[in-house]
Amino acid sequence: MKNEYTAEDLKNAIKNPFYSKLNMDVTVSIRRDDYEIFKEVASINGETPESVMRRCLKIAAKELQEHD
């Protein structure tokens, strides 16, 4: 049986003290024409190009982990 958490449960949860140590800021250069593609997709979905790129990166990372 899978536990389901409500928004209230998550709001009252203890913050991970290692969160800032586990994450890092990364800057990636991208060509203008590639950025325009992400910008176009983002405008269709009503979001930012950066959020689309971030989602694509997460999907790619997950696929790489599955192949290991």
C-alpha positions as CSV (number, residue, x, y, z in Angstrom):
1,M,0.0,0.0,0.0
2,K,1.4,3.4,-1.0
3,N,1.4,6.3,1.4
4,E,-0.2,9.4,0.1
5,Y,0.7,12.8,1.6
6,T,-1.5,15.8,1.7
7,A,-0.2,19.4,1.0
8,E,-0.6,20.0,4.8
9,D,1.7,17.0,5.6
10,L,4.4,18.3,3.2
11,K,4.0,21.8,4.6
12,N,4.7,20.5,8.1
13,A,7.5,18.2,7.1
14,I,11.1,18.7,8.4
15,K,13.3,20.3,5.8
16,N,16.3,18.3,4.6
17,P,19.4,19.8,6.2
18,F,21.6,18.5,3.4
19,Y,19.5,20.0,0.5
20,S,21.8,22.8,-0.2
21,K,24.9,20.5,-0.1
22,L,23.3,18.0,-2.5
23,N,22.3,20.6,-5.2
24,M,24.5,22.9,-7.1
25,D,24.0,25.7,-9.6
26,V,25.1,24.9,-13.1
27,T,25.4,27.2,-16.1
28,V,25.1,25.7,-19.6
29,S,25.7,27.6,-22.8
30,I,23.1,27.0,-25.5
31,R,22.9,28.2,-29.1
32,R,20.4,30.9,-29.9
33,D,18.5,28.7,-32.4
34,D,18.2,25.9,-29.8
35,Y,17.0,28.4,-27.2
36,E,14.3,29.6,-29.7
37,I,13.0,26.0,-29.9
38,F,12.7,25.8,-26.1
39,K,11.1,29.3,-26.1
40,E,8.5,28.2,-28.6
41,V,7.6,25.1,-26.6
42,A,7.4,27.1,-23.4
43,S,5.1,29.6,-24.9
44,I,2.7,26.8,-26.0
45,N,2.6,25.5,-22.4
46,G,2.6,28.9,-20.7
47,E,6.0,28.4,-18.9
48,T,9.5,29.6,-19.2
49,P,12.1,28.2,-21.6
50,E,14.4,27.5,-18.6
51,S,11.7,25.2,-17.0
52,V,11.3,23.3,-20.3
53,M,15.1,22.8,-20.4
54,R,15.2,21.8,-16.8
55,R,12.5,19.2,-17.4
56,C,14.3,17.8,-20.5
57,L,17.5,17.5,-18.4
58,K,15.7,15.6,-15.7
59,I,14.2,13.2,-18.2
60,A,17.7,12.6,-19.8
61,A,19.3,12.1,-16.4
62,K,16.6,9.5,-15.5
63,E,17.1,7.7,-18.7
64,L,20.9,7.6,-18.1
65,Q,20.4,6.2,-14.6
66,E,18.1,3.4,-16.0
67,H,20.9,2.3,-18.4
68,D,23.5,1.9,-15.6
